[in-house]
Amino acid sequence: MKASPRASELQTGDLPPSSWPGNPVDTTQGLAGLGPQFYTPGMSHTTELVVRTYECDAYGHVNNANYLHYLEYARHEYLKAIGFDYAGCVARGYGLYVTRAEIDFRHPAFFDDRLTIESEAVKKGVVSGTLAQTIRHGDTLVATARISWAFVDSAGKPTRIPADLNVPGLAAQRS
């Protein structure tokens, strides 16, 4: 089976950086605007952000708790890129709850580092799934994560994903 393209391969040019220094920069914002018809299951999505001073601890590196924020931001950008209507999901009384977060810290990140976060679906069941995420600073692997989620109803109970919200990008690519 042919390998899925990376989101960056679908871009037609460099995207301008954010006009507000230090703000997260979504490197696939052009892809998200194209809609889910351009998404290939198993394709990874890349988001960038710059480490801000207040995210660093007394040791001068990013406090471990902030990695959860980075991963959450990247997951929301992933959902946009695959055409998942998160706001519509919540408005209808549904939610995507994180049920497990596994993070392996490999190398520290520091103030003003530009981090790249790659997200990819690796497993999906009837009401839940798992994303693999990696955080890099250049070629340096900073952290890896596996985030499991469940689709829930307004009472917080796991429920099947309605067909109109069950977009292809929630599932891992089958070989």
C-alpha positions in Angstrom: 0.0 0.0 0.0 1.3 3.5 -0.9 2.4 5.5 2.1 0.1 8.4 3.0 1.4 11.9 2.4 2.4 14.1 5.3 0.3 17.3 5.7 3.4 19.3 4.9 3.6 17.6 1.5 0.1 18.9 0.6 1.1 22.6 1.1 1.8 24.7 -2.0 4.1 27.2 -0.3 5.3 28.6 2.9 2.6 29.9 5.2 3.3 33.2 6.8 4.3 33.0 10.5 1.8 34.1 13.1 1.6 37.9 13.4 1.9 37.5 17.2 5.3 36.2 18.2 5.3 33.2 20.4 1.8 32.2 19.5 1.2 28.7 18.2 1.6 28.4 14.4 -0.4 25.7 12.6 1.7 24.7 9.7 -1.3 23.0 8.0 -3.8 25.7 8.2 -4.1 25.6 4.4 -4.9 21.9 4.6 -7.7 22.4 7.1 -9.4 24.9 4.8 -9.4 22.3 2.0 -11.8 20.1 3.9 -11.7 16.4 4.8 -11.8 15.2 1.2 -8.1 15.9 1.1 -7.4 13.9 4.3 -5.9 10.4 3.9 -6.4 8.1 6.9 -3.0 7.5 8.5 -1.7 10.9 7.4 0.0 12.8 10.1 -0.7 16.4 11.0 2.0 18.8 12.1 1.5 21.8 14.4 4.2 24.2 15.6 4.5 26.4 18.6 7.1 28.5 20.4 8.0 27.9 24.1 7.0 31.0 26.2 8.9 32.1 29.3 6.0 31.3 31.7 6.0 27.7 30.6 9.5 27.1 32.0 10.3 26.0 35.5 13.1 26.9 37.9 15.4 24.6 36.0 14.9 26.8 32.9 13.2 24.1 30.8 9.5 23.5 30.0 7.7 22.2 33.0 6.4 18.7 32.3 2.7 19.7 32.9 2.9 22.1 30.0 3.4 19.3 27.5 -0.2 18.2 28.1 -1.2 21.7 26.9 1.0 21.4 23.8 -0.4 18.0 23.0 -4.0 19.2 23.5 -3.5 22.2 21.2 -2.0 19.9 18.5 -5.0 17.4 18.9 -7.5 20.2 18.3 -5.6 21.3 15.2 -5.6 17.7 14.1 -9.4 17.5 14.5 -9.8 20.7 12.4 -7.5 19.3 9.7 -9.5 16.0 9.4 -12.8 17.9 9.3 -14.1 17.0 12.7 -16.6 19.6 13.9 -15.6 19.9 17.6 -17.7 22.9 18.4 -20.7 21.3 16.8 -20.0 18.1 18.7 -20.0 20.0 22.0 -23.1 22.1 21.0 -25.0 18.8 20.5 -24.0 17.6 24.0 -21.2 15.3 23.1 -17.6 15.3 24.0 -14.2 13.8 23.4 -12.7 12.9 26.8 -9.0 12.0 27.3 -9.0 8.7 29.2 -5.3 8.1 29.3 -2.1 10.1 28.6 1.2 8.4 28.4 4.2 10.7 27.9 7.8 9.8 27.6 10.2 12.7 28.1 13.3 12.4 26.0 15.0 15.8 25.9 14.2 19.1 27.6 12.8 22.1 25.7 13.7 25.7 26.6 12.3 29.2 26.2 12.0 30.3 22.6 12.4 26.8 21.2 10.2 26.2 18.1 8.5 22.9 18.7 6.9 20.7 16.1 4.1 18.4 17.2 3.1 15.6 14.9 -0.3 13.8 15.6 -1.6 10.6 14.0 -4.5 8.3 14.7 -3.2 4.8 15.6 -6.3 3.0 16.9 -10.1 3.4 16.8 -12.9 1.4 18.3 -16.7 2.0 18.4 -16.5 4.7 21.1 -12.8 5.4 21.6 -9.4 5.8 20.0 -5.8 6.5 20.4 -3.5 9.2 18.9 0.3 8.9 18.8 2.0 12.3 19.1 5.7 13.3 19.0 7.2 16.6 20.0 10.5 17.7 18.3 12.8 20.6 18.5 14.4 20.5 15.1 15.8 17.0 14.7 15.8 16.4 18.5 13.0 14.2 19.9 11.7 16.0 22.9 8.8 13.7 23.9 6.5 11.0 22.6 2.9 10.5 23.7 0.0 8.1 23.3 -3.4 9.8 24.1 -6.5 7.6 24.4 -9.9 9.2 24.1 -13.6 8.3 24.5 -16.6 9.8 22.8 -19.2 10.6 25.4 -22.8 11.8 25.6 -24.1 14.7 27.8 -24.0 12.6 30.9 -20.3 11.7 30.3 -21.0 8.1 29.4 -19.2 6.5 26.4 -21.4 6.4 23.3 -21.2 5.6 19.6 -20.0 8.4 17.4 -22.9 9.7 15.3 -22.2 9.0 11.6 -21.8 12.7 10.6 -19.1 13.1 13.2 -17.3 9.8 12.5 -14.9 11.3 10.0 -12.2 9.1 8.4 -9.3 10.8 10.2 -10.4 9.4 13.6 -9.3 5.9 12.4 -5.8 4.6 11.9 -4.7 3.6 8.4 -5.2 -0.1 7.7 -2.3 -1.9 6.0 
